[in-house]
């Protein structure tokens, strides 16, 4: 009887170990498929043009700049909706896009939000990512970068301006340092790191 119990415990231990290994490999595989990395952080260290910092707060505004920052997010989100919506990201003429006055205004807006609109908080990392994605669109004609750029503005606008369904699409992509989830943040960070 003791021999039976001992072999049963051994079999259970082996089964639990195999289940754990299969689960770990499965998680790692799905994380890999999603362009994440099991143990990666959510910050970039190797792209010179993009400077991420650690912040305690998610979103802070410079004194007296909250209303303007929120309006700027809405305006630029609307502009990016017009470009990327309904499959537009695949058909937009990128040469015309990056030379347009609206694109130049987007770049000015990102710089303004980075320098004057937001105070030191996680959202500045999102503005750094937006800046990097703009550069990828301009340098490489990168349509995926354009899609991610839209998602950053979408998530920030929908959340901060409390956009309701009757005013537009309200799904959240989770891509922002300020409000997102680690997997989606890693996805954009890894994309920037790989393509910069």
Secondary structure, 3 states (H helix, E strand, C coil): CHHHHHHHHHHHHHHHHHHHHHHHHHHHHHHHHCCCCCCCCCCCCCCCCCCCCCCCCCCCECCCCHHHHHHHHHHHHHHHHHHHHHHHHHHCCHHHHHCCHHHHHHHHHHHHHHHHHECCCCHHHHHHHHHHHHHHHHHHCCHHHHHHHHHHHHHHHHHHCCCCHHHCCCCCCCCCCCCCCHHHHHHHHHHHHHHC
